[in-house]
Amino acid sequence: MDREAFSITRYDLNAEIEPEQQRLGVRGKITLRNDSSSAQKNAVLQISSSLSWHSIKAQDKQLQFVA
């Protein structure tokens, strides 16, 4: 697994702040570019472990993720 294979080329985020519940909800899309010379089967994204993840999709299909 090549952790350096991808570059993020675009973020498209929609954030909703709920101060009363001390909650921040974000939905969005990221676009990745494969900078490796070989095809990649996995994208490794290191995002805060203190967040609660509900789902990850690619082209409207649920993806497996490890939290």
Biopython code that builds the backbone (N, CA, C, O; Angstrom):
import numpy as np
from Bio.PDB.StructureBuilder import StructureBuilder

atoms = [
    (1, "MET", "N", (0.853, -1.172, 0.000)),
    (1, "MET", "CA", (0.000, 0.000, 0.000)),
    (1, "MET", "C", (0.902, 1.239, 0.000)),
    (1, "MET", "O", (1.757, 1.397, 0.871)),
    (2, "ASP", "N", (0.701, 2.096, -0.971)),
    (2, "ASP", "CA", (1.520, 3.303, -1.119)),
    (2, "ASP", "C", (0.777, 4.493, -0.527)),
    (2, "ASP", "O", (-0.158, 5.011, -1.138)),
    (3, "ARG", "N", (1.186, 4.925, 0.649)),
    (3, "ARG", "CA", (0.519, 6.042, 1.331)),
    (3, "ARG", "C", (0.766, 7.379, 0.650)),
    (3, "ARG", "O", (0.086, 8.361, 0.949)),
    (4, "GLU", "N", (1.726, 7.427, -0.258)),
    (4, "GLU", "CA", (2.055, 8.672, -0.960)),
    (4, "GLU", "C", (1.524, 8.678, -2.391)),
    (4, "GLU", "O", (1.857, 9.577, -3.163)),
    (5, "ALA", "N", (0.704, 7.690, -2.761)),
    (5, "ALA", "CA", (0.272, 7.537, -4.150)),
    (5, "ALA", "C", (-0.665, 8.644, -4.622)),
    (5, "ALA", "O", (-0.672, 8.982, -5.806)),
    (6, "PHE", "N", (-1.446, 9.204, -3.722)),
    (6, "PHE", "CA", (-2.488, 10.144, -4.134)),
    (6, "PHE", "C", (-2.223, 11.565, -3.659)),
    (6, "PHE", "O", (-1.629, 11.795, -2.605)),
    (7, "SER", "N", (-2.679, 12.499, -4.464)),
    (7, "SER", "CA", (-2.756, 13.911, -4.068)),
    (7, "SER", "C", (-4.222, 14.301, -4.093)),
    (7, "SER", "O", (-4.963, 13.886, -4.983)),
    (8, "ILE", "N", (-4.642, 15.093, -3.125)),
    (8, "ILE", "CA", (-6.006, 15.617, -3.136)),
    (8, "ILE", "C", (-6.002, 16.855, -4.023)),
    (8, "ILE", "O", (-5.254, 17.803, -3.788)),
    (9, "THR", "N", (-6.852, 16.828, -5.047)),
    (9, "THR", "CA", (-6.893, 17.946, -5.994)),
    (9, "THR", "C", (-8.102, 18.847, -5.798)),
    (9, "THR", "O", (-8.143, 19.956, -6.331)),
    (10, "ARG", "N", (-9.101, 18.373, -5.027)),
    (10, "ARG", "CA", (-10.291, 19.199, -4.820)),
    (10, "ARG", "C", (-11.034, 18.753, -3.562)),
    (10, "ARG", "O", (-11.187, 17.561, -3.298)),
    (11, "TYR", "N", (-11.486, 19.735, -2.802)),
    (11, "TYR", "CA", (-12.397, 19.521, -1.671)),
    (11, "TYR", "C", (-13.710, 20.213, -2.015)),
    (11, "TYR", "O", (-13.702, 21.354, -2.475)),
    (12, "ASP", "N", (-14.826, 19.546, -1.802)),
    (12, "ASP", "CA", (-16.148, 20.154, -1.959)),
    (12, "ASP", "C", (-16.920, 19.787, -0.691)),
    (12, "ASP", "O", (-17.476, 18.693, -0.590)),
    (13, "LEU", "N", (-16.949, 20.710, 0.275)),
    (13, "LEU", "CA", (-17.491, 20.409, 1.597)),
    (13, "LEU", "C", (-18.704, 21.269, 1.919)),
    (13, "LEU", "O", (-18.789, 22.427, 1.512)),
    (14, "ASN", "N", (-19.640, 20.682, 2.657)),
    (14, "ASN", "CA", (-20.817, 21.382, 3.150)),
    (14, "ASN", "C", (-20.855, 21.143, 4.660)),
    (14, "ASN", "O", (-21.083, 20.021, 5.112)),
    (15, "ALA", "N", (-20.633, 22.198, 5.431)),
    (15, "ALA", "CA", (-20.569, 22.073, 6.890)),
    (15, "ALA", "C", (-21.811, 22.671, 7.538)),
    (15, "ALA", "O", (-22.313, 23.709, 7.107)),
    (16, "GLU", "N", (-22.299, 22.001, 8.577)),
    (16, "GLU", "CA", (-23.439, 22.483, 9.356)),
    (16, "GLU", "C", (-23.008, 22.546, 10.819)),
    (16, "GLU", "O", (-22.637, 21.534, 11.412)),
    (17, "ILE", "N", (-23.062, 23.731, 11.383)),
    (17, "ILE", "CA", (-22.660, 23.937, 12.773)),
    (17, "ILE", "C", (-23.906, 24.008, 13.642)),
    (17, "ILE", "O", (-24.830, 24.767, 13.351)),
    (18, "GLU", "N", (-23.930, 23.209, 14.720)),
    (18, "GLU", "CA", (-25.042, 23.186, 15.659)),
    (18, "GLU", "C", (-24.494, 23.523, 17.048)),
    (18, "GLU", "O", (-24.171, 22.622, 17.822)),
    (19, "PRO", "N", (-24.387, 24.829, 17.368)),
    (19, "PRO", "CA", (-23.775, 25.240, 18.643)),
    (19, "PRO", "C", (-24.481, 24.675, 19.873)),
    (19, "PRO", "O", (-23.824, 24.327, 20.855)),
    (20, "GLU", "N", (-25.819, 24.577, 19.833)),
    (20, "GLU", "CA", (-26.563, 24.090, 21.000)),
    (20, "GLU", "C", (-26.174, 22.659, 21.352)),
    (20, "GLU", "O", (-26.132, 22.300, 22.529)),
    (21, "GLN", "N", (-25.890, 21.839, 20.341)),
    (21, "GLN", "CA", (-25.494, 20.449, 20.564)),
    (21, "GLN", "C", (-23.974, 20.286, 20.576)),
    (21, "GLN", "O", (-23.464, 19.177, 20.737)),
    (22, "GLN", "N", (-23.257, 21.391, 20.404)),
    (22, "GLN", "CA", (-21.795, 21.357, 20.295)),
    (22, "GLN", "C", (-21.375, 20.327, 19.253)),
    (22, "GLN", "O", (-20.540, 19.456, 19.499)),
    (23, "ARG", "N", (-21.997, 20.465, 18.060)),
    (23, "ARG", "CA", (-21.787, 19.477, 17.005)),
    (23, "ARG", "C", (-21.478, 20.167, 15.685)),
    (23, "ARG", "O", (-21.998, 21.241, 15.384)),
    (24, "LEU", "N", (-20.624, 19.526, 14.913)),
    (24, "LEU", "CA", (-20.294, 19.971, 13.566)),
    (24, "LEU", "C", (-20.503, 18.785, 12.637)),
    (24, "LEU", "O", (-19.891, 17.734, 12.821)),
    (25, "GLY", "N", (-21.356, 18.948, 11.651)),
    (25, "GLY", "CA", (-21.592, 17.897, 10.664)),
    (25, "GLY", "C", (-21.057, 18.347, 9.314)),
    (25, "GLY", "O", (-21.288, 19.481, 8.893)),
    (26, "VAL", "N", (-20.351, 17.467, 8.646)),
    (26, "VAL", "CA", (-19.785, 17.818, 7.343)),
    (26, "VAL", "C", (-20.052, 16.693, 6.359)),
    (26, "VAL", "O", (-19.823, 15.519, 6.652)),
    (27, "ARG", "N", (-20.539, 17.074, 5.191)),
    (27, "ARG", "CA", (-20.686, 16.152, 4.066)),
    (27, "ARG", "C", (-19.826, 16.717, 2.965)),
    (27, "ARG", "O", (-19.700, 17.934, 2.832)),
    (28, "GLY", "N", (-19.241, 15.860, 2.187)),
    (28, "GLY", "CA", (-18.424, 16.410, 1.121)),
    (28, "GLY", "C", (-17.841, 15.370, 0.205)),
    (28, "GLY", "O", (-18.039, 14.165, 0.359)),
    (29, "LYS", "N", (-17.122, 15.886, -0.746)),
    (29, "LYS", "CA", (-16.424, 15.050, -1.721)),
    (29, "LYS", "C", (-14.983, 15.520, -1.803)),
    (29, "LYS", "O", (-14.691, 16.712, -1.706)),
    (30, "ILE", "N", (-14.093, 14.560, -1.982)),
    (30, "ILE", "CA", (-12.711, 14.907, -2.285)),
    (30, "ILE", "C", (-12.356, 14.221, -3.599)),
    (30, "ILE", "O", (-12.831, 13.124, -3.890)),
    (31, "THR", "N", (-11.536, 14.868, -4.366)),
    (31, "THR", "CA", (-11.066, 14.302, -5.623)),
    (31, "THR", "C", (-9.586, 13.983, -5.464)),
    (31, "THR", "O", (-8.791, 14.830, -5.056)),
    (32, "LEU", "N", (-9.234, 12.742, -5.795)),
    (32, "LEU", "CA", (-7.854, 12.292, -5.664)),
    (32, "LEU", "C", (-7.226, 12.099, -7.037)),
    (32, "LEU", "O", (-7.902, 11.734, -7.999)),
    (33, "ARG", "N", (-5.928, 12.348, -7.113)),
    (33, "ARG", "CA", (-5.164, 12.070, -8.333)),
    (33, "ARG", "C", (-4.107, 11.032, -7.973)),
    (33, "ARG", "O", (-3.384, 11.184, -6.989)),
    (34, "ASN", "N", (-4.024, 9.976, -8.780)),
    (34, "ASN", "CA", (-3.018, 8.943, -8.567)),
    (34, "ASN", "C", (-1.687, 9.441, -9.124)),
    (34, "ASN", "O", (-1.525, 9.553, -10.340)),
    (35, "ASP", "N", (-0.737, 9.741, -8.242)),
    (35, "ASP", "CA", (0.586, 10.213, -8.645)),
    (35, "ASP", "C", (1.586, 9.069, -8.789)),
    (35, "ASP", "O", (2.747, 9.294, -9.130)),
    (36, "SER", "N", (1.140, 7.860, -8.532)),
    (36, "SER", "CA", (2.006, 6.695, -8.619)),
    (36, "SER", "C", (2.092, 6.219, -10.068)),
    (36, "SER", "O", (1.224, 6.527, -10.885)),
    (37, "SER", "N", (3.135, 5.476, -10.372)),
    (37, "SER", "CA", (3.276, 4.921, -11.722)),
    (37, "SER", "C", (2.459, 3.646, -11.898)),
    (37, "SER", "O", (2.414, 3.090, -12.995)),
    (38, "SER", "N", (1.811, 3.174, -10.830)),
    (38, "SER", "CA", (0.997, 1.964, -10.920)),
    (38, "SER", "C", (-0.421, 2.236, -10.424)),
    (38, "SER", "O", (-0.665, 3.170, -9.660)),
    (39, "ALA", "N", (-1.346, 1.395, -10.879)),
    (39, "ALA", "CA", (-2.743, 1.514, -10.454)),
    (39, "ALA", "C", (-2.844, 1.225, -8.958)),
    (39, "ALA", "O", (-2.083, 0.416, -8.426)),
    (40, "GLN", "N", (-3.778, 1.883, -8.287)),
    (40, "GLN", "CA", (-3.965, 1.717, -6.847)),
    (40, "GLN", "C", (-5.345, 1.131, -6.575)),
    (40, "GLN", "O", (-6.327, 1.518, -7.208)),
    (41, "LYS", "N", (-5.415, 0.194, -5.626)),
    (41, "LYS", "CA", (-6.693, -0.392, -5.227)),
    (41, "LYS", "C", (-7.236, 0.243, -3.961)),
    (41, "LYS", "O", (-8.439, 0.184, -3.706)),
    (42, "ASN", "N", (-6.363, 0.854, -3.159)),
    (42, "ASN", "CA", (-6.757, 1.436, -1.880)),
    (42, "ASN", "C", (-6.279, 2.870, -1.784)),
    (42, "ASN", "O", (-5.194, 3.214, -2.253)),
    (43, "ALA", "N", (-7.096, 3.690, -1.175)),
    (43, "ALA", "CA", (-6.704, 5.066, -0.870)),
    (43, "ALA", "C", (-6.614, 5.175, 0.645)),
    (43, "ALA", "O", (-7.588, 4.906, 1.348)),
    (44, "VAL", "N", (-5.471, 5.563, 1.141)),
    (44, "VAL", "CA", (-5.262, 5.712, 2.574)),
    (44, "VAL", "C", (-5.416, 7.185, 2.916)),
    (44, "VAL", "O", (-4.636, 8.024, 2.463)),
    (45, "LEU", "N", (-6.426, 7.493, 3.721)),
    (45, "LEU", "CA", (-6.673, 8.860, 4.152)),
    (45, "LEU", "C", (-6.530, 8.909, 5.663)),
    (45, "LEU", "O", (-7.225, 8.189, 6.379)),
    (46, "GLN", "N", (-5.653, 9.735, 6.138)),
    (46, "GLN", "CA", (-5.478, 9.884, 7.582)),
    (46, "GLN", "C", (-6.239, 11.131, 8.009)),
    (46, "GLN", "O", (-5.802, 12.259, 7.780)),
    (47, "ILE", "N", (-7.379, 10.899, 8.630)),
    (47, "ILE", "CA", (-8.254, 11.979, 9.067)),
    (47, "ILE", "C", (-8.492, 11.776, 10.557)),
    (47, "ILE", "O", (-8.400, 10.647, 11.039)),
    (48, "SER", "N", (-8.784, 12.797, 11.274)),
    (48, "SER", "CA", (-8.873, 12.768, 12.731)),
    (48, "SER", "C", (-9.583, 11.524, 13.274)),
    (48, "SER", "O", (-10.690, 11.188, 12.853)),
    (49, "SER", "N", (-8.927, 10.859, 14.208)),
    (49, "SER", "CA", (-9.518, 9.676, 14.836)),
    (49, "SER", "C", (-10.539, 10.048, 15.903)),
    (49, "SER", "O", (-11.252, 9.175, 16.398)),
    (50, "SER", "N", (-10.624, 11.318, 16.266)),
    (50, "SER", "CA", (-11.584, 11.731, 17.290)),
    (50, "SER", "C", (-12.959, 12.036, 16.701)),
    (50, "SER", "O", (-13.888, 12.363, 17.440)),
    (51, "LEU", "N", (-13.098, 11.933, 15.382)),
    (51, "LEU", "CA", (-14.382, 12.194, 14.736)),
    (51, "LEU", "C", (-15.192, 10.909, 14.624)),
    (51, "LEU", "O", (-14.635, 9.812, 14.668)),
    (52, "SER", "N", (-16.490, 11.045, 14.482)),
    (52, "SER", "CA", (-17.380, 9.902, 14.305)),
    (52, "SER", "C", (-17.738, 9.788, 12.825)),
    (52, "SER", "O", (-18.376, 10.682, 12.270)),
    (53, "TRP", "N", (-17.332, 8.699, 12.190)),
    (53, "TRP", "CA", (-17.577, 8.494, 10.764)),
    (53, "TRP", "C", (-18.799, 7.604, 10.581)),
    (53, "TRP", "O", (-18.924, 6.567, 11.232)),
    (54, "HIS", "N", (-19.697, 8.015, 9.693)),
    (54, "HIS", "CA", (-20.915, 7.237, 9.456)),
    (54, "HIS", "C", (-20.853, 6.447, 8.163)),
    (54, "HIS", "O", (-21.349, 5.321, 8.113)),
    (55, "SER", "N", (-20.260, 7.000, 7.118)),
    (55, "SER", "CA", (-20.148, 6.264, 5.862)),
    (55, "SER", "C", (-19.129, 6.933, 4.951)),
    (55, "SER", "O", (-18.813, 8.115, 5.089)),
    (56, "ILE", "N", (-18.632, 6.137, 4.022)),
    (56, "ILE", "CA", (-17.762, 6.630, 2.960)),
    (56, "ILE", "C", (-18.259, 5.991, 1.674)),
    (56, "ILE", "O", (-18.476, 4.780, 1.616)),
    (57, "LYS", "N", (-18.436, 6.806, 0.648)),
    (57, "LYS", "CA", (-18.939, 6.318, -0.637)),
    (57, "LYS", "C", (-18.029, 6.767, -1.770)),
    (57, "LYS", "O", (-17.345, 7.786, -1.673)),
    (58, "ALA", "N", (-18.036, 5.986, -2.845)),
    (58, "ALA", "CA", (-17.383, 6.372, -4.095)),
    (58, "ALA", "C", (-18.366, 6.064, -5.208)),
    (58, "ALA", "O", (-18.817, 4.927, -5.348)),
    (59, "GLN", "N", (-18.693, 7.058, -5.986)),
    (59, "GLN", "CA", (-19.673, 6.930, -7.064)),
    (59, "GLN", "C", (-20.963, 6.280, -6.556)),
    (59, "GLN", "O", (-21.492, 5.353, -7.169)),
    (60, "ASP", "N", (-21.454, 6.787, -5.428)),
    (60, "ASP", "CA", (-22.699, 6.353, -4.784)),
    (60, "ASP", "C", (-22.694, 4.911, -4.281)),
    (60, "ASP", "O", (-23.759, 4.359, -4.008)),
    (61, "LYS", "N", (-21.533, 4.295, -4.151)),
    (61, "LYS", "CA", (-21.440, 2.945, -3.604)),
    (61, "LYS", "C", (-20.729, 3.006, -2.257)),
    (61, "LYS", "O", (-19.691, 3.653, -2.120)),
    (62, "GLN", "N", (-21.305, 2.317, -1.252)),
    (62, "GLN", "CA", (-20.698, 2.270, 0.075)),
    (62, "GLN", "C", (-19.330, 1.604, -0.004)),
    (62, "GLN", "O", (-19.164, 0.589, -0.681)),
    (63, "LEU", "N", (-18.362, 2.172, 0.681)),
    (63, "LEU", "CA", (-17.022, 1.597, 0.748)),
    (63, "LEU", "C", (-16.731, 1.131, 2.163)),
    (63, "LEU", "O", (-17.260, 1.671, 3.135)),
    (64, "GLN", "N", (-15.888, 0.127, 2.259)),
    (64, "GLN", "CA", (-15.444, -0.339, 3.568)),
    (64, "GLN", "C", (-14.414, 0.645, 4.094)),
    (64, "GLN", "O", (-13.557, 1.113, 3.344)),
    (65, "PHE", "N", (-14.494, 0.957, 5.375)),
    (65, "PHE", "CA", (-13.480, 1.812, 5.980)),
    (65, "PHE", "C", (-13.158, 1.322, 7.377)),
    (65, "PHE", "O", (-13.988, 0.708, 8.048)),
    (66, "VAL", "N", (-11.955, 1.600, 7.795)),
    (66, "VAL", "CA", (-11.489, 1.208, 9.119)),
    (66, "VAL", "C", (-11.315, 2.471, 9.936)),
    (66, "VAL", "O", (-10.578, 3.378, 9.549)),
    (67, "ALA", "N", (-11.997, 2.524, 11.068)),
    (67, "ALA", "CA", (-11.920, 3.715, 11.921)),
    (67, "ALA", "C", (-10.949, 3.483, 13.047)),
    (67, "ALA", "O", (-10.743, 4.368, 13.878)),
]
sb = StructureBuilder()
sb.init_structure("model")
sb.init_model(0)
sb.init_chain("A")
sb.init_seg("    ")
for serial, (resi, resn, name, xyz) in enumerate(atoms, 1):
    if name == "N":
        sb.init_residue(resn, " ", resi, " ")
    sb.init_atom(name, np.array(xyz, "f"), 0.0, 1.0, " ", f" {name:<3s}", serial, name[0])
structure = sb.get_structure()
